[in-house]
Amino acid sequence: MQFSLTSILFAHSVAAAAVASPAPAAAVPGAEPLVLRAVWKRQTKAVSLAPANKISLKYSGDSSSSKGLTSGSLLGSGGSSSIAASKGVTSASIDGNMKLPSVVLESIATIKGVSCATKGSVIIPFTDATDYASAKKQWPAKDFVFVTTSDGSCASDGQRGFYSVSALAFDDKKTTVTATAASAAIKDVMNDAQVQWATTPGAKAKRSLDLDLSIDLSGKKLVDQGPFSVTADVAKYTGDISISGSLSFNFLKLKLSSMSVDLDYNSALALNLTTAVKASKDTTQSLKFEPLDATVSAFSIPGILDVGPLLSFGLGVELSASGTVTVKTGILTTFTDSKVHLDFIDAKSSTATGWKPVTTMDNTFSVDASLQVNPYAELTVGMGVKAFAGLVDLTASVDTKPTLVNSFNAHAEVTSTYKSDTGSITFSAPKNVDKECKNGAWFASSLQFGVTASIGTLSTDLFSTTIPVFESQCFSFNLIKRDDLTTSPALPRRAVTGRRIAAY
């Protein structure tokens, strides 16, 4: 049977979530961030040498040479998990409104061999006398800013330096300018800045931070507690999360003006659980197993920006039963090209589109019994962003606990009620249940889930719903056998990138 919602379980959670969550600088051991380096393009035609109040700086890094990142823990499960940055080029740009007029030296083709080897000085040689004369005429004697590359010891390798100029000296014979200047932090020279980041996978035009995720807990006993045991006959999850974002920060007001993240999500999940109950009386319990909790420092511009994603994934089952019974539940679900726009400042501007999961499921059990067997998968996907030496330190995440509520009623009960921390569902028996249903046995199933977004210490419910999966009906199924469900989920073809990623 197919229906399009059971999986907003992973979807909506991942979706609205890819916003932020861990402290991005806190990468797990061995997971080194991709450090973006300053990039520039020499001008092929004459440019104005006059100081400007607006500048634009580009950074880039090639993730093709970085190793796949395996992180987090499986909490003794013996299973496997991985989080890997996809191949591609990660880029970022900074557009700044400067406190003082500024000159980006890398943009002037006739400046070569800038040196900051002498502390307190920036030496700027010109190869063209005309440009030198123009600079001598247009550059003020003091109170402006030079922006340099790392050449000539002017900044850390691959980064940029910002220098506040207090005096200039001109050597007409050598066409060289020597500035008395002090190194400054970006927050000290800019009024405000807009930062954008993204990745271009391979040669495609799609831009995002691209992560491939996989988890395999097949064959593991997840829970063995009291009268209950839960075994994951098949538990395989694979996902592809693509994230791009931007922020604007006002240094004068020390205020974040805007911040948003756009996320594309694809996933496939195969989850077959066998739950065994041996209870002498009515027993209700929620059993949870959290196989993965990981952070990855995705990329960094030292002193300016650190961005890192978080993934927390858990499986569980809520049970209410008496007697001895074994229940098998099976779910196969996929999401394709689901998108979320998350606004950190104005939650009302956040949107989610394309959440149309396709899910196949079944339930089988060993004996007729009245019981609740409700498997669920909890997922948190988020992102932490630090910027400008801690002036921005914001984490956000989206959490969801989609629960497939299965109510088996073997004795013509008129109603059956399921209660949990997310709400309650009451099922009503089919009409004439005692006459129409053999032995009075009937069954009903619904998907219950909600999505909660958290930004800093604030949280809000983005979504909450209950979707009928099986209307109340007599206990006689013609469902596909669980053994026929695919046990190796593969991500469907992505319409945007044309890539196909097999999970196993």
Protein Blocks (a to p, Z undefined) as FASTA:
>chain_A
ZZdfklmmmmmmmmmmmnofbafklccehiacddddddddddfbdcdfbdcfbdcddddd
dfklpccddedjeehnopacdddddedddddddddddfbdcddfklpmkbghiafkbghi
acdddfbfklmmmmmmmpcfbhpaddddfehhlacehiacddddfbdcddfklopacddd
ddddfklmpfbdcddddddehjbfbdcddddddddfehiafbdghjbccddfbacddddd
dddddddddfklopafbdcdddddddddddddddddddfbdcdddddddfbdcdddfbdc
ehkaccddddddddddddddedjdddddddddddehiacdddfklmmlpccehiacdddd
ddddfbdcdddddddddddddddddeehhlaccdddddddddddddddfeopabdcdddf
kbccdddddehklmmpghhiacdddddddddddehjbccdfbdcdddfbdcdddddfbdc
fklpcfbdcddddfklopacdfZZ
